[in-house]
Amino acid sequence: MTFRRRDVAVRRGDRAPVRSAVLAVVIVLTLLGPPQPRPALAAPVGGASRFGLVADIGTRHPCDGQQGGPVATLAGTGAKWAMEEFRWDWVQPSPGTFTWTCMDRAVNDERARGIDIVGLLDYTAGWAVGSSAPLAYVPPPLDLWRAYVTQTVARYKDRVQAWQVWNEPNNAVFWQGTKEQYAQLLQVTYDTIKQADPGATVLGPAITGVDEAWLDAMPWDKFDALALHLYVPPAALNDQGYSYYAQGLPHLRDVVARRLGQFIRGHGWPSGSIGSPQNWHVGRLCAIRSSLRRAKASAWLRVR
């Protein structure tokens, strides 16, 4: 998978740990349009590989020697890039205190096995908004958020060259603010990342579905790669009475074409409770995926 200016989308959302057998969905990838003058972006992530995994090993597995097995499983899949969540409350559990041990070990182990990393910056530390819970989904105080982003990106800029800003903010489960507030957060985060690492690739807005109201509200000059998450149960493949494949994907094409002129797409099914045999769905997915000649990458969301 190659991160060039405005050419990659990445998906996350499922929090299950990395294990042994594939349980998969494929992301949508959208090529952003005419390049704008910007600093040179990061070197290729994942080499020539189109496939990556949402790993989250740093936050899902104890770091006292128990990350080795999951990293080995991840490497054994052949994936050449992985997403790791650098959750704010995880790396900064209290004001002025950063704890990097778990993330350092996950990142270093993955890099040692030739796996490149997409970092996810997400969620509000509970202490930053006066909550007793570890994290909150309300918009963060921007000054404290900037400090967290700066510290994180600066620490890992030699090992992590791409960063996604939040996860599915158009889903109230993950973002309890407005689209305008997220647009402001995206702008602030982009500028902060670029100050810490001018060559980094910034992914946004990482929304679920083709949400035109959200897309219209975004600052399109404040992310390098458009991330869209089409991670849906099979029942949702028919939305409001029309076929997802007959109308839904052409609709995505039209939305992106109006704004950007080019698009790339990928799509798929989860393997739980789908009615038809999983191999039928995965087989059809691979056939469709192979027909999308211009698609740059696919991400399997989890393995177990």
Protein Blocks (a to p, Z undefined) as FASTA:
>chain_A
ZZdehiaccdehiacdcdfbccdddddddddddddddddddddehijafbdcdfklmmmp
cfehplmmmmmmmmmnopabdcddddfklmmmbghiacfklmmmmmmmmmmnopacdddd
edjafklnopabfbdcbdcdfklmmmmmmmmmmmmmmmpcbdcehjhklbmkloccdfkl
mmmmmmmmmmmmmmmmmmbccddehighjdfklmmmpcfklcfbdcddddddfklmpggh
iafklmmmmmmmmmmmmmnopacddddddfehnlpafklmmmmmmmmmmmmmmbmbdcdf
bdZZ
